[in-house]
Amino acid sequence: MKYTDYTISDHSKIQLYKQLLLPRMIEEKMLILLRQGKITKWFSGIGQEAISVGVTAALHVDEYILPMHRNLGVFTTRNIPLSKLFSQWQGKANGFTKGRDRSFHFGSQAYKIIGMISHLGPQLGVADGIALANVLKKNKQVTAVFTGEGATSEGDFHEALNVASVWNLPVLFCVENNGYGLSTPTNEQFKCKNIADKGIGYGMESHIIDGNNILEVFSRVNAICSDLRENPRPVLLEFKTFRMRGHEEASGTKYVPQDLLDTWEKKDPIANYESYLIASKIISSDSIAHLKTKIQQEIEEELQIAFHEEELLLDPEKELRDVYAPYMYKECPKNIATENIRLVDAISQSLKQAMEKHDNLVIMGQDIAEYGGVFKVTEGFVSQFGRERVRNTPICESAIISAAMGLSINGMKAIVEMQFADFVSSGFNPIVNYLAKSHYRWAEKADVVIRMPCGAGVGAGPFHSQTNEAWFTKTPGLKVVYPAFPVDAKGLLAAAINDPNPVLFFEHKALYRSLYQEVPTAYYTLPLGKAAVLKEGTAITIVSYGAAIHWALEVLEKNPKIKADLIDLRTLQPLDSETIFNSVKKTGKLIILQEDSLFGSLASEISALVMENCFEYLDAPVQRIASLDTPIPFSKTLEHNYLPKDRFLKALLALLAY
Ligand SMILES: Cc1ncc(C[n+]2csc(CCOP(=O)(O)OP(=O)(O)O)c2C)c(N)n1
């Protein structure tokens, strides 16, 4: 389509021109600064500006937009102060990440911009979550998310589009097809003719838009957004464009045929639009020259602010403090009335009471709605809370965990039930890279609890038996809770849901229906990060958690002469090292019993901590009793051999006798 085909006021056309010019001129300046070594890396969006600018201009300012690494025009069109952007790129304290992350890897609630993580794909699922929150709030808002055509090969693209389609979420999936993903041309990335052709597979409307024509981008996206606000649904947009410079400046464009560059040079979105505006007498050459001088001045002035900003001062304590969102735990005490219930009932009750308490809380998981989940934890929830808040999901852990992050960003609280803890590996990336790192990077909380039915002893083989807490305890930014009793499970889950930080909540499925306790009936909380001392003795300290606590209790009950402190960790991250150290200083001996396999596990970490902090108090080497370093076998005999239960007593007696 030609520029003359669009009925947009001259005023708007000039406004769009100004919005196009700004990112181009900033980039031209950045390329100079890069050569001077004043910034370290640059991902060029030259030639693609009409997409960022047109989409952002079509959105309302209070609608979320999720850009990628070539979308400077999104940031400038939302009128972010340039000095703050420049500080960000120079790693200074006034930048959005206070020097903690680079270039466009940040978000800003003030500007309703949610930036990418390097892994590209997860942000598509985050957009789903933001859009879901909008649907639940009934605020008729659209969410736009960007991706390059290369990243459409990631599973996250498929998962996010599928979820958005099944849930009818008002998301604009904006694919910038710029010909190359780093050096890989589109024909090595996907086989269909257009990315837009994929829409039909998702049952999703799709459009191809000339990404180098600002009036086409703006007009068509504007019309689609107006429609989506009234008739919520996802739409896939493929913007045809071209990347005129290297993937990033150091990588160059040697692999791009010159004729392609020449062809697209002629389609430059700014030069062509400028010629049209002048030829149509909408703006004069003099006004353009004047405008360019003004923008140049503004860039220089704002750059000076960033250059004159002090280099950031290191505050080591703040570095550690900012890993987690600040949160003041408020105790909600236990009531007196109790009932004798199982672990699974305590968890279900806790969830139900939390759903009653927080009307912005949403639970998502496979088969959790009418079916009640495979362990029936959410049985009956749909009739009480409705299908909007108790959501069956397709089988796509990555998109759903990303969507949970999106819900949190947009003011909701989310719980995701893993059908089995083993399957969390399919959602590992958003947990360890998105949820865990957001607060440290740009002060955004991840108000998400991931429930993890875990553990062996049920003859379920290598993929339905793992206790994979160590995958998460070593990732800064996550909290890991692992109760062993119904009373603890109920109170700790309630506290985990209140906490705005991401929590992995482990529930041992062998204990679900075998373990009863008198549990307070009303809502209560227990603090995260506090171990429980279950038995007291002076001869030895036993540290354990989860099902292994019950193995230790059994041994102590059968061997009453052993006088041991038995510590149930309850929370693994943050770890209550104080309780461990105090006990070891009293007893002088430590044995750690865990269900997880040995190498690189929590037991290893506790052992190292005790060696470092209590060495002078130790009368014997610390012992770690754990499962074998093999996958978890299926047959009862093999599984029994794998688990450390029967090895514990011998090791305990040997350590006592040391
Ligand atoms: C999961 C993952 N794999 C690889 C990379 C390295 N990488 C960064 S950008 C990029 C190319 C992306 O291409 P595309 O999605 O088309 O976006 P474009 O850069 O062309 O805008 C690659 C391979 C990455 N960041 N994340």
The ligand as an SDF file (V2000), in Angstrom:
LIG
                    3D

 26 27  0  0  0  0  0  0  0  0999 V2000
   17.5250  -19.2660   23.8440 C   0  0  0  0  0  0  0  0  0  0  0  0
   18.5290  -18.4560   23.0910 C   0  0  0  0  0  0  0  0  0  0  0  0
   19.2700  -19.0220   22.1410 N   0  0  0  0  0  0  0  0  0  0  0  0
   20.1690  -18.2830   21.4500 C   0  0  0  0  0  0  0  0  0  0  0  0
   20.3390  -16.9540   21.7060 C   0  0  0  0  0  0  0  0  0  0  0  0
   21.3940  -16.1190   20.9590 C   0  0  0  0  0  0  0  0  0  0  0  0
   20.6950  -15.1400   20.0900 N   0  0  0  0  0  0  0  0  0  0  0  0
   20.3900  -13.9120   20.5000 C   0  0  0  0  0  0  0  0  0  0  0  0
   19.4960  -13.0550   19.4070 S   0  0  0  0  0  0  0  0  0  0  0  0
   19.5760  -14.3090   18.2900 C   0  0  0  0  0  0  0  0  0  0  0  0
   18.9150  -14.1720   16.9550 C   0  0  0  0  0  0  0  0  0  0  0  0
   17.4860  -13.8140   17.1190 C   0  0  0  0  0  0  0  0  0  0  0  0
   16.8980  -13.7030   15.8650 O   0  0  0  0  0  0  0  0  0  0  0  0
   15.4650  -13.1090   15.7070 P   0  0  0  0  0  0  0  0  0  0  0  0
   14.5340  -13.7150   16.6890 O   0  0  0  0  0  0  0  0  0  0  0  0
   15.0780  -13.2340   14.2830 O   0  0  0  0  0  0  0  0  0  0  0  0
   15.6020  -11.5930   16.1290 O   0  0  0  0  0  0  0  0  0  0  0  0
   16.5160  -10.4650   15.4740 P   0  0  0  0  0  0  0  0  0  0  0  0
   17.8030  -10.4770   16.2330 O   0  0  0  0  0  0  0  0  0  0  0  0
   16.6690  -10.7810   14.0410 O   0  0  0  0  0  0  0  0  0  0  0  0
   15.7720   -9.2120   15.6830 O   0  0  0  0  0  0  0  0  0  0  0  0
   20.2670  -15.3920   18.8160 C   0  0  0  0  0  0  0  0  0  0  0  0
   20.5310  -16.6650   18.1030 C   0  0  0  0  0  0  0  0  0  0  0  0
   19.5620  -16.4110   22.7450 C   0  0  0  0  0  0  0  0  0  0  0  0
   19.6660  -15.1350   23.0880 N   0  0  0  0  0  0  0  0  0  0  0  0
   18.6620  -17.1670   23.3920 N   0  0  0  0  0  0  0  0  0  0  0  0
  1  2  1  0
  2  3  1  0
  2 26  2  0
  3  4  2  0
  4  5  1  0
  5  6  1  0
  5 24  2  0
  6  7  1  0
  7  8  2  0
  7 22  1  0
  8  9  1  0
  9 10  1  0
 10 11  1  0
 10 22  2  0
 11 12  1  0
 12 13  1  0
 13 14  1  0
 14 15  2  0
 14 16  1  0
 14 17  1  0
 17 18  1  0
 18 19  2  0
 18 20  1  0
 18 21  1  0
 22 23  1  0
 24 25  1  0
 24 26  1  0
M  CHG  1   7   1
M  END
$$$$
